[in-house]
Amino acid sequence: MTALGVIILLIIVATGVAFFIASNRYIKIYEKLEYENCTLDEETIKQVEANMLQPTQQ
């Protein structure tokens, strides 16, 4: 009976490892965004600043 539990546990762990490996492959697409510098043009900066100065509506 204990062997069955160990087998089931190993299957669950293997499934989890496979999930993390598969999800990492999809994340690599966005890896370049982590290292690229992002700058905004002057118009966008003004829009953001204007939105920050407006009081929030609740």
mmCIF file of the N, C-alpha and C atoms, coordinates in Angstrom:
data_MODEL
# 
_entry.id   MODEL 
# 
loop_
_atom_site.group_PDB 
_atom_site.id 
_atom_site.type_symbol 
_atom_site.label_atom_id 
_atom_site.label_alt_id 
_atom_site.label_comp_id 
_atom_site.label_asym_id 
_atom_site.label_entity_id 
_atom_site.label_seq_id 
_atom_site.pdbx_PDB_ins_code 
_atom_site.Cartn_x 
_atom_site.Cartn_y 
_atom_site.Cartn_z 
_atom_site.occupancy 
_atom_site.B_iso_or_equiv 
_atom_site.pdbx_formal_charge 
_atom_site.auth_seq_id 
_atom_site.auth_comp_id 
_atom_site.auth_asym_id 
_atom_site.auth_atom_id 
_atom_site.pdbx_PDB_model_num 
ATOM 1   N N  . MET A 1 1  ? 0.820   -1.196 0.000   1.00 0.00 ? 1  MET A N  1 
ATOM 2   C CA . MET A 1 1  ? 0.000   0.000  0.000   1.00 0.00 ? 1  MET A CA 1 
ATOM 3   C C  . MET A 1 1  ? 0.863   1.259  0.000   1.00 0.00 ? 1  MET A C  1 
ATOM 4   N N  . THR A 1 2  ? 1.995   1.199  0.724   1.00 0.00 ? 2  THR A N  1 
ATOM 5   C CA . THR A 1 2  ? 2.895   2.347  0.772   1.00 0.00 ? 2  THR A CA 1 
ATOM 6   C C  . THR A 1 2  ? 3.522   2.589  -0.592  1.00 0.00 ? 2  THR A C  1 
ATOM 7   N N  . ALA A 1 3  ? 3.830   1.518  -1.303  1.00 0.00 ? 3  ALA A N  1 
ATOM 8   C CA . ALA A 1 3  ? 4.424   1.654  -2.631  1.00 0.00 ? 3  ALA A CA 1 
ATOM 9   C C  . ALA A 1 3  ? 3.484   2.382  -3.575  1.00 0.00 ? 3  ALA A C  1 
ATOM 10  N N  . LEU A 1 4  ? 2.195   2.119  -3.454  1.00 0.00 ? 4  LEU A N  1 
ATOM 11  C CA . LEU A 1 4  ? 1.216   2.798  -4.300  1.00 0.00 ? 4  LEU A CA 1 
ATOM 12  C C  . LEU A 1 4  ? 1.218   4.299  -4.014  1.00 0.00 ? 4  LEU A C  1 
ATOM 13  N N  . GLY A 1 5  ? 1.319   4.676  -2.762  1.00 0.00 ? 5  GLY A N  1 
ATOM 14  C CA . GLY A 1 5  ? 1.369   6.089  -2.404  1.00 0.00 ? 5  GLY A CA 1 
ATOM 15  C C  . GLY A 1 5  ? 2.612   6.768  -2.942  1.00 0.00 ? 5  GLY A C  1 
ATOM 16  N N  . VAL A 1 6  ? 3.745   6.068  -2.883  1.00 0.00 ? 6  VAL A N  1 
ATOM 17  C CA . VAL A 1 6  ? 4.992   6.633  -3.404  1.00 0.00 ? 6  VAL A CA 1 
ATOM 18  C C  . VAL A 1 6  ? 4.898   6.802  -4.911  1.00 0.00 ? 6  VAL A C  1 
ATOM 19  N N  . ILE A 1 7  ? 4.322   5.848  -5.595  1.00 0.00 ? 7  ILE A N  1 
ATOM 20  C CA . ILE A 1 7  ? 4.161   5.935  -7.046  1.00 0.00 ? 7  ILE A CA 1 
ATOM 21  C C  . ILE A 1 7  ? 3.265   7.112  -7.415  1.00 0.00 ? 7  ILE A C  1 
ATOM 22  N N  . ILE A 1 8  ? 2.178   7.267  -6.713  1.00 0.00 ? 8  ILE A N  1 
ATOM 23  C CA . ILE A 1 8  ? 1.259   8.383  -6.974  1.00 0.00 ? 8  ILE A CA 1 
ATOM 24  C C  . ILE A 1 8  ? 1.959   9.712  -6.709  1.00 0.00 ? 8  ILE A C  1 
ATOM 25  N N  . LEU A 1 9  ? 2.728   9.788  -5.616  1.00 0.00 ? 9  LEU A N  1 
ATOM 26  C CA . LEU A 1 9  ? 3.462   11.011 -5.302  1.00 0.00 ? 9  LEU A CA 1 
ATOM 27  C C  . LEU A 1 9  ? 4.477   11.341 -6.393  1.00 0.00 ? 9  LEU A C  1 
ATOM 28  N N  . LEU A 1 10 ? 5.191   10.349 -6.895  1.00 0.00 ? 10 LEU A N  1 
ATOM 29  C CA . LEU A 1 10 ? 6.150   10.574 -7.967  1.00 0.00 ? 10 LEU A CA 1 
ATOM 30  C C  . LEU A 1 10 ? 5.473   11.048 -9.249  1.00 0.00 ? 10 LEU A C  1 
ATOM 31  N N  . ILE A 1 11 ? 4.302   10.513 -9.532  1.00 0.00 ? 11 ILE A N  1 
ATOM 32  C CA . ILE A 1 11 ? 3.547   10.950 -10.716 1.00 0.00 ? 11 ILE A CA 1 
ATOM 33  C C  . ILE A 1 11 ? 3.135   12.410 -10.571 1.00 0.00 ? 11 ILE A C  1 
ATOM 34  N N  . ILE A 1 12 ? 2.687   12.789 -9.382  1.00 0.00 ? 12 ILE A N  1 
ATOM 35  C CA . ILE A 1 12 ? 2.288   14.185 -9.137  1.00 0.00 ? 12 ILE A CA 1 
ATOM 36  C C  . ILE A 1 12 ? 3.490   15.112 -9.271  1.00 0.00 ? 12 ILE A C  1 
ATOM 37  N N  . VAL A 1 13 ? 4.625   14.728 -8.715  1.00 0.00 ? 13 VAL A N  1 
ATOM 38  C CA . VAL A 1 13 ? 5.842   15.549 -8.813  1.00 0.00 ? 13 VAL A CA 1 
ATOM 39  C C  . VAL A 1 13 ? 6.284   15.661 -10.259 1.00 0.00 ? 13 VAL A C  1 
ATOM 40  N N  . ALA A 1 14 ? 6.264   14.550 -11.008 1.00 0.00 ? 14 ALA A N  1 
ATOM 41  C CA . ALA A 1 14 ? 6.666   14.584 -12.414 1.00 0.00 ? 14 ALA A CA 1 
ATOM 42  C C  . ALA A 1 14 ? 5.741   15.489 -13.228 1.00 0.00 ? 14 ALA A C  1 
ATOM 43  N N  . THR A 1 15 ? 4.459   15.472 -12.926 1.00 0.00 ? 15 THR A N  1 
ATOM 44  C CA . THR A 1 15 ? 3.508   16.342 -13.612 1.00 0.00 ? 15 THR A CA 1 
ATOM 45  C C  . THR A 1 15 ? 3.815   17.809 -13.309 1.00 0.00 ? 15 THR A C  1 
ATOM 46  N N  . GLY A 1 16 ? 4.117   18.119 -12.060 1.00 0.00 ? 16 GLY A N  1 
ATOM 47  C CA . GLY A 1 16 ? 4.468   19.492 -11.691 1.00 0.00 ? 16 GLY A CA 1 
ATOM 48  C C  . GLY A 1 16 ? 5.729   19.972 -12.375 1.00 0.00 ? 16 GLY A C  1 
ATOM 49  N N  . VAL A 1 17 ? 6.746   19.120 -12.429 1.00 0.00 ? 17 VAL A N  1 
ATOM 50  C CA . VAL A 1 17 ? 7.998   19.482 -13.099 1.00 0.00 ? 17 VAL A CA 1 
ATOM 51  C C  . VAL A 1 17 ? 7.751   19.712 -14.585 1.00 0.00 ? 17 VAL A C  1 
ATOM 52  N N  . ALA A 1 18 ? 6.966   18.864 -15.202 1.00 0.00 ? 18 ALA A N  1 
ATOM 53  C CA . ALA A 1 18 ? 6.648   19.036 -16.626 1.00 0.00 ? 18 ALA A CA 1 
ATOM 54  C C  . ALA A 1 18 ? 5.902   20.346 -16.862 1.00 0.00 ? 18 ALA A C  1 
ATOM 55  N N  . PHE A 1 19 ? 5.012   20.703 -15.945 1.00 0.00 ? 19 PHE A N  1 
ATOM 56  C CA . PHE A 1 19 ? 4.275   21.963 -16.063 1.00 0.00 ? 19 PHE A CA 1 
ATOM 57  C C  . PHE A 1 19 ? 5.230   23.152 -16.012 1.00 0.00 ? 19 PHE A C  1 
ATOM 58  N N  . PHE A 1 20 ? 6.168   23.151 -15.073 1.00 0.00 ? 20 PHE A N  1 
ATOM 59  C CA . PHE A 1 20 ? 7.105   24.266 -14.963 1.00 0.00 ? 20 PHE A CA 1 
ATOM 60  C C  . PHE A 1 20 ? 8.027   24.355 -16.170 1.00 0.00 ? 20 PHE A C  1 
ATOM 61  N N  . ILE A 1 21 ? 8.449   23.226 -16.703 1.00 0.00 ? 21 ILE A N  1 
ATOM 62  C CA . ILE A 1 21 ? 9.305   23.242 -17.896 1.00 0.00 ? 21 ILE A CA 1 
ATOM 63  C C  . ILE A 1 21 ? 8.524   23.798 -19.087 1.00 0.00 ? 21 ILE A C  1 
ATOM 64  N N  . ALA A 1 22 ? 7.284   23.386 -19.237 1.00 0.00 ? 22 ALA A N  1 
ATOM 65  C CA . ALA A 1 22 ? 6.464   23.857 -20.356 1.00 0.00 ? 22 ALA A CA 1 
ATOM 66  C C  . ALA A 1 22 ? 6.159   25.350 -20.223 1.00 0.00 ? 22 ALA A C  1 
ATOM 67  N N  . SER A 1 23 ? 5.863   25.822 -19.028 1.00 0.00 ? 23 SER A N  1 
ATOM 68  C CA . SER A 1 23 ? 5.536   27.234 -18.864 1.00 0.00 ? 23 SER A CA 1 
ATOM 69  C C  . SER A 1 23 ? 6.766   28.102 -19.052 1.00 0.00 ? 23 SER A C  1 
ATOM 70  N N  . ASN A 1 24 ? 7.945   27.606 -18.705 1.00 0.00 ? 24 ASN A N  1 
ATOM 71  C CA . ASN A 1 24 ? 9.172   28.370 -18.893 1.00 0.00 ? 24 ASN A CA 1 
ATOM 72  C C  . ASN A 1 24 ? 9.450   28.595 -20.372 1.00 0.00 ? 24 ASN A C  1 
ATOM 73  N N  . ARG A 1 25 ? 9.082   27.644 -21.200 1.00 0.00 ? 25 ARG A N  1 
ATOM 74  C CA . ARG A 1 25 ? 9.299   27.785 -22.637 1.00 0.00 ? 25 ARG A CA 1 
ATOM 75  C C  . ARG A 1 25 ? 8.471   28.942 -23.195 1.00 0.00 ? 25 ARG A C  1 
ATOM 76  N N  . TYR A 1 26 ? 7.256   29.129 -22.697 1.00 0.00 ? 26 TYR A N  1 
ATOM 77  C CA . TYR A 1 26 ? 6.408   30.216 -23.172 1.00 0.00 ? 26 TYR A CA 1 
ATOM 78  C C  . TYR A 1 26 ? 6.873   31.562 -22.625 1.00 0.00 ? 26 TYR A C  1 
ATOM 79  N N  . ILE A 1 27 ? 7.466   31.584 -21.463 1.00 0.00 ? 27 ILE A N  1 
ATOM 80  C CA . ILE A 1 27 ? 7.938   32.827 -20.861 1.00 0.00 ? 27 ILE A CA 1 
ATOM 81  C C  . ILE A 1 27 ? 9.171   33.351 -21.582 1.00 0.00 ? 27 ILE A C  1 
ATOM 82  N N  . LYS A 1 28 ? 9.961   32.470 -22.178 1.00 0.00 ? 28 LYS A N  1 
ATOM 83  C CA . LYS A 1 28 ? 11.188  32.895 -22.868 1.00 0.00 ? 28 LYS A CA 1 
ATOM 84  C C  . LYS A 1 28 ? 10.895  33.865 -24.006 1.00 0.00 ? 28 LYS A C  1 
ATOM 85  N N  . ILE A 1 29 ? 9.688   33.860 -24.539 1.00 0.00 ? 29 ILE A N  1 
ATOM 86  C CA . ILE A 1 29 ? 9.314   34.792 -25.597 1.00 0.00 ? 29 ILE A CA 1 
ATOM 87  C C  . ILE A 1 29 ? 9.452   36.228 -25.098 1.00 0.00 ? 29 ILE A C  1 
ATOM 88  N N  . TYR A 1 30 ? 9.103   36.469 -23.841 1.00 0.00 ? 30 TYR A N  1 
ATOM 89  C CA . TYR A 1 30 ? 9.107   37.809 -23.282 1.00 0.00 ? 30 TYR A CA 1 
ATOM 90  C C  . TYR A 1 30 ? 10.408  38.140 -22.551 1.00 0.00 ? 30 TYR A C  1 
ATOM 91  N N  . GLU A 1 31 ? 11.390  37.261 -22.612 1.00 0.00 ? 31 GLU A N  1 
ATOM 92  C CA . GLU A 1 31 ? 12.634  37.477 -21.887 1.00 0.00 ? 31 GLU A CA 1 
ATOM 93  C C  . GLU A 1 31 ? 13.369  38.726 -22.363 1.00 0.00 ? 31 GLU A C  1 
ATOM 94  N N  . LYS A 1 32 ? 13.277  39.044 -23.656 1.00 0.00 ? 32 LYS A N  1 
ATOM 95  C CA . LYS A 1 32 ? 13.989  40.216 -24.170 1.00 0.00 ? 32 LYS A CA 1 
ATOM 96  C C  . LYS A 1 32 ? 13.434  41.502 -23.589 1.00 0.00 ? 32 LYS A C  1 
ATOM 97  N N  . LEU A 1 33 ? 12.158  41.529 -23.201 1.00 0.00 ? 33 LEU A N  1 
ATOM 98  C CA . LEU A 1 33 ? 11.578  42.742 -22.632 1.00 0.00 ? 33 LEU A CA 1 
ATOM 99  C C  . LEU A 1 33 ? 12.193  43.079 -21.284 1.00 0.00 ? 33 LEU A C  1 
ATOM 100 N N  . GLU A 1 34 ? 12.720  42.086 -20.607 1.00 0.00 ? 34 GLU A N  1 
ATOM 101 C CA . GLU A 1 34 ? 13.311  42.303 -19.294 1.00 0.00 ? 34 GLU A CA 1 
ATOM 102 C C  . GLU A 1 34 ? 14.576  43.143 -19.395 1.00 0.00 ? 34 GLU A C  1 
ATOM 103 N N  . TYR A 1 35 ? 15.279  43.083 -20.507 1.00 0.00 ? 35 TYR A N  1 
ATOM 104 C CA . TYR A 1 35 ? 16.566  43.737 -20.640 1.00 0.00 ? 35 TYR A CA 1 
ATOM 105 C C  . TYR A 1 35 ? 16.543  44.970 -21.531 1.00 0.00 ? 35 TYR A C  1 
ATOM 106 N N  . GLU A 1 36 ? 15.450  45.219 -22.240 1.00 0.00 ? 36 GLU A N  1 
ATOM 107 C CA . GLU A 1 36 ? 15.389  46.376 -23.113 1.00 0.00 ? 36 GLU A CA 1 
ATOM 108 C C  . GLU A 1 36 ? 14.938  47.604 -22.333 1.00 0.00 ? 36 GLU A C  1 
ATOM 109 N N  . ASN A 1 37 ? 15.583  48.719 -22.589 1.00 0.00 ? 37 ASN A N  1 
ATOM 110 C CA . ASN A 1 37 ? 15.167  49.976 -21.976 1.00 0.00 ? 37 ASN A CA 1 
ATOM 111 C C  . ASN A 1 37 ? 13.938  50.500 -22.700 1.00 0.00 ? 37 ASN A C  1 
ATOM 112 N N  . CYS A 1 38 ? 13.052  51.061 -21.941 1.00 0.00 ? 38 CYS A N  1 
ATOM 113 C CA . CYS A 1 38 ? 11.805  51.576 -22.502 1.00 0.00 ? 38 CYS A CA 1 
ATOM 114 C C  . CYS A 1 38 ? 11.732  53.072 -22.216 1.00 0.00 ? 38 CYS A C  1 
ATOM 115 N N  . THR A 1 39 ? 11.490  53.867 -23.244 1.00 0.00 ? 39 THR A N  1 
ATOM 116 C CA . THR A 1 39 ? 11.329  55.303 -23.055 1.00 0.00 ? 39 THR A CA 1 
ATOM 117 C C  . THR A 1 39 ? 10.009  55.735 -23.669 1.00 0.00 ? 39 THR A C  1 
ATOM 118 N N  . LEU A 1 40 ? 9.439   56.760 -23.084 1.00 0.00 ? 40 LEU A N  1 
ATOM 119 C CA . LEU A 1 40 ? 8.175   57.289 -23.574 1.00 0.00 ? 40 LEU A CA 1 
ATOM 120 C C  . LEU A 1 40 ? 8.429   58.610 -24.287 1.00 0.00 ? 40 LEU A C  1 
ATOM 121 N N  . ASP A 1 41 ? 7.596   58.910 -25.262 1.00 0.00 ? 41 ASP A N  1 
ATOM 122 C CA . ASP A 1 41 ? 7.733   60.205 -25.916 1.00 0.00 ? 41 ASP A CA 1 
ATOM 123 C C  . ASP A 1 41 ? 7.127   61.292 -25.025 1.00 0.00 ? 41 ASP A C  1 
ATOM 124 N N  . GLU A 1 42 ? 7.379   62.529 -25.361 1.00 0.00 ? 42 GLU A N  1 
ATOM 125 C CA . GLU A 1 42 ? 6.961   63.652 -24.512 1.00 0.00 ? 42 GLU A CA 1 
ATOM 126 C C  . GLU A 1 42 ? 5.443   63.712 -24.356 1.00 0.00 ? 42 GLU A C  1 
ATOM 127 N N  . GLU A 1 43 ? 4.704   63.416 -25.408 1.00 0.00 ? 43 GLU A N  1 
ATOM 128 C CA . GLU A 1 43 ? 3.235   63.486 -25.347 1.00 0.00 ? 43 GLU A CA 1 
ATOM 129 C C  . GLU A 1 43 ? 2.688   62.465 -24.358 1.00 0.00 ? 43 GLU A C  1 
ATOM 130 N N  . THR A 1 44 ? 3.233   61.268 -24.386 1.00 0.00 ? 44 THR A N  1 
ATOM 131 C CA . THR A 1 44 ? 2.775   60.220 -23.472 1.00 0.00 ? 44 THR A CA 1 
ATOM 132 C C  . THR A 1 44 ? 3.120   60.577 -22.032 1.00 0.00 ? 44 THR A C  1 
ATOM 133 N N  . ILE A 1 45 ? 4.295   61.153 -21.811 1.00 0.00 ? 45 ILE A N  1 
ATOM 134 C CA . ILE A 1 45 ? 4.682   61.566 -20.454 1.00 0.00 ? 45 ILE A CA 1 
ATOM 135 C C  . ILE A 1 45 ? 3.719   62.629 -19.937 1.00 0.00 ? 45 ILE A C  1 
ATOM 136 N N  . LYS A 1 46 ? 3.345   63.576 -20.775 1.00 0.00 ? 46 LYS A N  1 
ATOM 137 C CA . LYS A 1 46 ? 2.403   64.618 -20.361 1.00 0.00 ? 46 LYS A CA 1 
ATOM 138 C C  . LYS A 1 46 ? 1.040   64.026 -20.039 1.00 0.00 ? 46 LYS A C  1 
ATOM 139 N N  . GLN A 1 47 ? 0.584   63.051 -20.818 1.00 0.00 ? 47 GLN A N  1 
ATOM 140 C CA . GLN A 1 47 ? -0.701  62.411 -20.556 1.00 0.00 ? 47 GLN A CA 1 
ATOM 141 C C  . GLN A 1 47 ? -0.678  61.678 -19.219 1.00 0.00 ? 47 GLN A C  1 
ATOM 142 N N  . VAL A 1 48 ? 0.407   60.980 -18.937 1.00 0.00 ? 48 VAL A N  1 
ATOM 143 C CA . VAL A 1 48 ? 0.521   60.250 -17.680 1.00 0.00 ? 48 VAL A CA 1 
ATOM 144 C C  . VAL A 1 48 ? 0.540   61.219 -16.507 1.00 0.00 ? 48 VAL A C  1 
ATOM 145 N N  . GLU A 1 49 ? 1.305   62.284 -16.626 1.00 0.00 ? 49 GLU A N  1 
ATOM 146 C CA . GLU A 1 49 ? 1.366   63.271 -15.551 1.00 0.00 ? 49 GLU A CA 1 
ATOM 147 C C  . GLU A 1 49 ? 0.021   63.935 -15.336 1.00 0.00 ? 49 GLU A C  1 
ATOM 148 N N  . ALA A 1 50 ? -0.712  64.214 -16.427 1.00 0.00 ? 50 ALA A N  1 
ATOM 149 C CA . ALA A 1 50 ? -2.039  64.825 -16.286 1.00 0.00 ? 50 ALA A CA 1 
ATOM 150 C C  . ALA A 1 50 ? -3.004  63.872 -15.592 1.00 0.00 ? 50 ALA A C  1 
ATOM 151 N N  . ASN A 1 51 ? -2.925  62.597 -15.909 1.00 0.00 ? 51 ASN A N  1 
ATOM 152 C CA . ASN A 1 51 ? -3.806  61.612 -15.267 1.00 0.00 ? 51 ASN A CA 1 
ATOM 153 C C  . ASN A 1 51 ? -3.461  61.428 -13.799 1.00 0.00 ? 51 ASN A C  1 
ATOM 154 N N  . MET A 1 52 ? -2.185  61.575 -13.450 1.00 0.00 ? 52 MET A N  1 
ATOM 155 C CA . MET A 1 52 ? -1.780  61.421 -12.056 1.00 0.00 ? 52 MET A CA 1 
ATOM 156 C C  . MET A 1 52 ? -2.258  62.596 -11.197 1.00 0.00 ? 52 MET A C  1 
ATOM 157 N N  . LEU A 1 53 ? -2.397  63.767 -11.801 1.00 0.00 ? 53 LEU A N  1 
ATOM 158 C CA . LEU A 1 53 ? -2.809  64.934 -11.036 1.00 0.00 ? 53 LEU A CA 1 
ATOM 159 C C  . LEU A 1 53 ? -4.320  64.972 -10.804 1.00 0.00 ? 53 LEU A C  1 
ATOM 160 N N  . GLN A 1 54 ? -5.076  64.258 -11.616 1.00 0.00 ? 54 GLN A N  1 
ATOM 161 C CA . GLN A 1 54 ? -6.528  64.242 -11.444 1.00 0.00 ? 54 GLN A CA 1 
ATOM 162 C C  . GLN A 1 54 ? -6.893  63.391 -10.237 1.00 0.00 ? 54 GLN A C  1 
ATOM 163 N N  . PRO A 1 55 ? -7.865  63.845 -9.420  1.00 0.00 ? 55 PRO A N  1 
ATOM 164 C CA . PRO A 1 55 ? -8.271  63.018 -8.279  1.00 0.00 ? 55 PRO A CA 1 
ATOM 165 C C  . PRO A 1 55 ? -9.000  61.762 -8.747  1.00 0.00 ? 55 PRO A C  1 
ATOM 166 N N  . THR A 1 56 ? -8.815  60.703 -8.024  1.00 0.00 ? 56 THR A N  1 
ATOM 167 C CA . THR A 1 56 ? -9.473  59.449 -8.387  1.00 0.00 ? 56 THR A CA 1 
ATOM 168 C C  . THR A 1 56 ? -10.930 59.494 -7.994  1.00 0.00 ? 56 THR A C  1 
ATOM 169 N N  . GLN A 1 57 ? -11.761 58.922 -8.821  1.00 0.00 ? 57 GLN A N  1 
ATOM 170 C CA . GLN A 1 57 ? -13.190 58.882 -8.545  1.00 0.00 ? 57 GLN A CA 1 
ATOM 171 C C  . GLN A 1 57 ? -13.544 57.531 -7.954  1.00 0.00 ? 57 GLN A C  1 
ATOM 172 N N  . GLN A 1 58 ? -14.311 57.574 -6.867  1.00 0.00 ? 58 GLN A N  1 
ATOM 173 C CA . GLN A 1 58 ? -14.720 56.318 -6.223  1.00 0.00 ? 58 GLN A CA 1 
ATOM 174 C C  . GLN A 1 58 ? -16.199 56.141 -6.272  1.00 0.00 ? 58 GLN A C  1 
# 
